[in-house]
Amino acid sequence: MSEGERPLRSANITRLRIIYRDCKSDVRILEELRDELKKRRTRSARELLATVQRQLERIAAAPHDDMNGGEPIANDAQVSNDAKDNTKGPAGRVLSTRETAAQKRIADLRMRLLDLSNANRLLNYKFSNRSRRQVRLIDELPNEIIDKLKEGKRLIFKSLPEPGDEPEDERSDAFL
């Protein structure tokens, strides 16, 4: 990774906390997280940085287990070796590189779903009156629409009537 590259730059603090929670025993990810948090100035970032540094110190101080390939084992890790090893599937079989890449991609997409920043286009969406790629539903409950779609029912859309509050002088040929 080059000097200026920051893979976690676009992640908000909530996403960074989730990454920490899910990767407490992965030293490489914890170090990337630490490096990113050092560049942030918010109070919550400083608190998470202190937590990450304590976890890295715990991992460094933990006794090494020769049966585990010399990897340090965190004291508070409550996951089995199979759960920590990303190359093993649910039945304990070794995953192919494609399956491992797919799992990583799914995990990344799952994290992107949690992005609550303005960069998330699903949350920060600007409607356009001229766009043909969007439909605005008015006076409908989202849960009812989703239920109807799950049941396979058809939805019928009606356009809004033209507003009737246009002044009379704006309808004249001279104005147009």
C-alpha positions as a Markdown table, in Angstrom:
| # | Residue | x | y | z |
|---|---|---|---|---|
| 1 | Met | 0.0 | 0.0 | 0.0 |
| 2 | Ser | 1.4 | 3.4 | -1.0 |
| 3 | Glu | 2.0 | 6.2 | 1.5 |
| 4 | Gly | -1.0 | 8.3 | 0.5 |
| 5 | Glu | -3.5 | 5.4 | 0.2 |
| 6 | Arg | -6.2 | 5.3 | 2.8 |
| 7 | Pro | -8.5 | 2.4 | 2.2 |
| 8 | Leu | -10.8 | 3.3 | 5.1 |
| 9 | Arg | -10.9 | 7.0 | 4.4 |
| 10 | Ser | -14.6 | 7.1 | 3.2 |
| 11 | Ala | -15.8 | 5.0 | 6.1 |
| 12 | Asn | -17.7 | 6.8 | 8.8 |
| 13 | Ile | -17.1 | 6.2 | 12.5 |
| 14 | Thr | -20.0 | 3.7 | 12.8 |
| 15 | Arg | -18.5 | 1.6 | 10.0 |
| 16 | Leu | -15.1 | 1.8 | 11.7 |
| 17 | Arg | -16.5 | 0.5 | 14.9 |
| 18 | Ile | -18.2 | -2.4 | 13.2 |
| 19 | Ile | -14.9 | -3.2 | 11.4 |
| 20 | Tyr | -13.2 | -3.2 | 14.8 |
| 21 | Arg | -15.9 | -5.4 | 16.4 |
| 22 | Asp | -15.7 | -8.0 | 13.6 |
| 23 | Cys | -11.9 | -8.0 | 13.2 |
| 24 | Lys | -10.5 | -7.8 | 16.7 |
| 25 | Ser | -8.1 | -10.6 | 16.1 |
| 26 | Asp | -6.8 | -9.5 | 12.7 |
| 27 | Val | -3.6 | -7.5 | 13.3 |
| 28 | Arg | -3.4 | -6.2 | 9.7 |
| 29 | Ile | -6.9 | -4.8 | 9.7 |
| 30 | Leu | -6.4 | -3.3 | 13.2 |
| 31 | Glu | -3.2 | -1.6 | 12.0 |
| 32 | Glu | -5.1 | -0.1 | 9.0 |
| 33 | Leu | -7.8 | 1.0 | 11.4 |
| 34 | Arg | -5.3 | 2.6 | 13.7 |
| 35 | Asp | -3.6 | 4.4 | 10.9 |
| 36 | Glu | -6.9 | 5.8 | 9.7 |
| 37 | Leu | -8.1 | 6.8 | 13.2 |
| 38 | Lys | -4.8 | 8.7 | 13.8 |
| 39 | Lys | -5.7 | 11.1 | 11.0 |
| 40 | Arg | -9.1 | 11.9 | 12.5 |
| 41 | Arg | -9.8 | 14.5 | 15.1 |
| 42 | Thr | -13.2 | 13.8 | 16.5 |
| 43 | Arg | -13.7 | 12.6 | 20.1 |
| 44 | Ser | -15.3 | 9.3 | 19.0 |
| 45 | Ala | -12.4 | 8.6 | 16.6 |
| 46 | Arg | -9.9 | 9.3 | 19.5 |
| 47 | Glu | -11.8 | 6.9 | 21.8 |
| 48 | Leu | -11.9 | 4.2 | 19.1 |
| 49 | Leu | -8.2 | 4.7 | 18.4 |
| 50 | Ala | -7.4 | 4.1 | 22.1 |
| 51 | Thr | -9.5 | 0.9 | 22.1 |
| 52 | Val | -7.8 | -0.3 | 18.9 |
| 53 | Gln | -4.3 | 0.4 | 20.4 |
| 54 | Arg | -5.2 | -1.5 | 23.6 |
| 55 | Gln | -6.4 | -4.4 | 21.5 |
| 56 | Leu | -3.1 | -4.4 | 19.5 |
| 57 | Glu | -1.1 | -4.3 | 22.7 |
| 58 | Arg | -3.2 | -7.3 | 24.1 |
| 59 | Ile | -2.5 | -9.3 | 20.9 |
| 60 | Ala | 1.2 | -8.5 | 21.1 |
| 61 | Ala | 1.4 | -9.5 | 24.7 |
| 62 | Ala | -0.7 | -12.7 | 24.4 |
| 63 | Pro | 1.3 | -16.0 | 24.5 |
| 64 | His | 1.9 | -17.6 | 21.1 |
| 65 | Asp | 0.3 | -21.0 | 20.6 |
| 66 | Asp | 2.6 | -23.3 | 18.5 |
| 67 | Met | -0.4 | -25.4 | 17.5 |
| 68 | Asn | -2.0 | -22.3 | 15.9 |
| 69 | Gly | 0.8 | -21.6 | 13.5 |
| 70 | Gly | 2.5 | -19.1 | 15.8 |
| 71 | Glu | -0.4 | -16.6 | 15.6 |
| 72 | Pro | -1.2 | -14.7 | 18.8 |
| 73 | Ile | -4.6 | -15.5 | 20.4 |
| 74 | Ala | -6.5 | -12.6 | 22.0 |
| 75 | Asn | -7.7 | -13.3 | 25.5 |
| 76 | Asp | -11.2 | -12.0 | 24.8 |
| 77 | Ala | -11.6 | -13.8 | 21.5 |
| 78 | Gln | -14.6 | -16.2 | 21.8 |
| 79 | Val | -14.5 | -17.5 | 18.3 |
| 80 | Ser | -13.2 | -20.9 | 17.2 |
| 81 | Asn | -10.3 | -21.3 | 14.9 |
| 82 | Asp | -12.6 | -22.3 | 12.0 |
| 83 | Ala | -14.6 | -19.1 | 12.4 |
| 84 | Lys | -11.5 | -17.0 | 12.4 |
| 85 | Asp | -10.1 | -18.7 | 9.3 |
| 86 | Asn | -11.8 | -17.1 | 6.3 |
| 87 | Thr | -10.6 | -19.8 | 4.0 |
| 88 | Lys | -12.9 | -22.4 | 5.6 |
| 89 | Gly | -16.5 | -22.8 | 4.8 |
| 90 | Pro | -19.5 | -23.7 | 7.0 |
| 91 | Ala | -18.8 | -27.4 | 6.7 |
| 92 | Gly | -15.1 | -26.9 | 7.5 |
| 93 | Arg | -14.0 | -27.5 | 3.9 |
| 94 | Val | -11.4 | -25.2 | 2.4 |
| 95 | Leu | -12.9 | -22.6 | 0.1 |
| 96 | Ser | -11.6 | -21.8 | -3.3 |
| 97 | Thr | -10.1 | -18.4 | -4.1 |
| 98 | Arg | -13.3 | -17.5 | -5.9 |
| 99 | Glu | -15.4 | -18.4 | -2.9 |
| 100 | Thr | -13.1 | -16.5 | -0.6 |
| 101 | Ala | -13.3 | -13.4 | -2.9 |
| 102 | Ala | -17.1 | -13.7 | -3.0 |
| 103 | Gln | -17.2 | -13.8 | 0.8 |
| 104 | Lys | -15.0 | -10.7 | 1.0 |
| 105 | Arg | -17.2 | -8.9 | -1.6 |
| 106 | Ile | -20.4 | -9.8 | 0.3 |
| 107 | Ala | -18.8 | -8.5 | 3.5 |
| 108 | Asp | -17.8 | -5.3 | 1.8 |
| 109 | Leu | -21.3 | -4.8 | 0.3 |
| 110 | Arg | -22.8 | -5.5 | 3.8 |
| 111 | Met | -20.6 | -2.8 | 5.2 |
| 112 | Arg | -21.7 | -0.3 | 2.5 |
| 113 | Leu | -25.3 | -0.9 | 3.4 |
| 114 | Leu | -24.4 | 0.5 | 6.9 |
| 115 | Asp | -23.0 | 3.7 | 5.4 |
| 116 | Leu | -25.1 | 6.5 | 6.9 |
| 117 | Ser | -23.0 | 9.3 | 5.5 |
| 118 | Asn | -24.0 | 11.7 | 2.6 |
| 119 | Ala | -21.9 | 9.6 | 0.3 |
| 120 | Asn | -24.6 | 6.8 | 0.4 |
| 121 | Arg | -26.8 | 7.5 | -2.7 |
| 122 | Leu | -29.6 | 5.4 | -1.3 |
| 123 | Leu | -30.0 | 7.8 | 1.6 |
| 124 | Asn | -28.9 | 11.1 | 0.1 |
| 125 | Tyr | -31.0 | 11.0 | -3.0 |
| 126 | Lys | -32.1 | 14.1 | -5.0 |
| 127 | Phe | -35.3 | 13.8 | -7.0 |
| 128 | Ser | -35.4 | 15.3 | -10.4 |
| 129 | Asn | -38.7 | 16.4 | -12.1 |
| 130 | Arg | -37.4 | 15.5 | -15.6 |
| 131 | Ser | -35.8 | 12.1 | -14.8 |
| 132 | Arg | -37.3 | 9.0 | -16.5 |
| 133 | Arg | -35.3 | 6.7 | -14.2 |
| 134 | Gln | -37.3 | 7.3 | -11.0 |
| 135 | Val | -40.8 | 7.2 | -9.7 |
| 136 | Arg | -42.0 | 9.2 | -6.8 |
| 137 | Leu | -44.8 | 7.6 | -4.7 |
| 138 | Ile | -46.9 | 10.1 | -2.8 |
| 139 | Asp | -49.2 | 9.3 | 0.1 |
| 140 | Glu | -48.2 | 5.6 | 0.3 |
| 141 | Leu | -46.8 | 3.5 | 3.1 |
| 142 | Pro | -43.5 | 1.9 | 2.1 |
| 143 | Asn | -44.3 | -1.3 | 4.1 |
| 144 | Glu | -47.6 | -1.8 | 2.3 |
| 145 | Ile | -45.9 | -1.4 | -1.1 |
| 146 | Ile | -43.2 | -3.9 | -0.2 |
| 147 | Asp | -45.8 | -6.4 | 1.0 |
| 148 | Lys | -47.7 | -6.0 | -2.3 |
| 149 | Leu | -44.5 | -6.5 | -4.3 |
| 150 | Lys | -43.6 | -9.6 | -2.2 |
| 151 | Glu | -47.1 | -11.1 | -2.8 |
| 152 | Gly | -46.6 | -10.5 | -6.6 |
| 153 | Lys | -49.5 | -8.1 | -6.8 |
| 154 | Arg | -49.6 | -5.4 | -9.6 |
| 155 | Leu | -49.2 | -1.8 | -8.8 |
| 156 | Ile | -51.1 | 0.8 | -10.8 |
| 157 | Phe | -49.6 | 4.2 | -11.0 |
| 158 | Lys | -51.5 | 7.4 | -11.8 |
| 159 | Ser | -49.9 | 10.7 | -12.7 |
| 160 | Leu | -50.7 | 13.7 | -10.6 |
| 161 | Pro | -53.0 | 16.2 | -12.2 |
| 162 | Glu | -51.6 | 19.5 | -13.4 |
| 163 | Pro | -51.7 | 22.1 | -10.6 |
| 164 | Gly | -54.8 | 24.3 | -11.0 |
| 165 | Asp | -53.3 | 27.4 | -9.2 |
| 166 | Glu | -51.7 | 28.8 | -12.4 |
| 167 | Pro | -52.7 | 32.5 | -12.8 |
| 168 | Glu | -54.9 | 33.4 | -15.8 |
| 169 | Asp | -52.4 | 35.9 | -17.3 |
| 170 | Glu | -49.7 | 33.1 | -17.5 |
| 171 | Arg | -51.9 | 31.1 | -19.8 |
| 172 | Ser | -52.1 | 33.8 | -22.4 |
| 173 | Asp | -50.2 | 33.6 | -25.7 |
| 174 | Ala | -48.3 | 36.8 | -24.9 |
| 175 | Phe | -46.9 | 35.3 | -21.7 |
| 176 | Leu | -46.0 | 32.0 | -23.3 |
